[in-house]
Amino acid sequence: MPRVKRAVHSKKKRREIMSQAKGYYGARSRRYRVAKEQVQHSGV
């Protein structure tokens, strides 16, 4: 059975979140965890 490698998919997901969080202040546009939360709260 092949080993699952999901770096490509997770990077794509991260890139999408970070692009949605562009323009936010400080860590909200720079740190993934904070940006993810902010995007969820903004309802984008």
Buried (B, 14 or more C-beta within 10 A) or exposed (E): EEEEEEEEEEEEEEEEBBEBBEEBEEEBBEBBEBBBBBBEEEEE
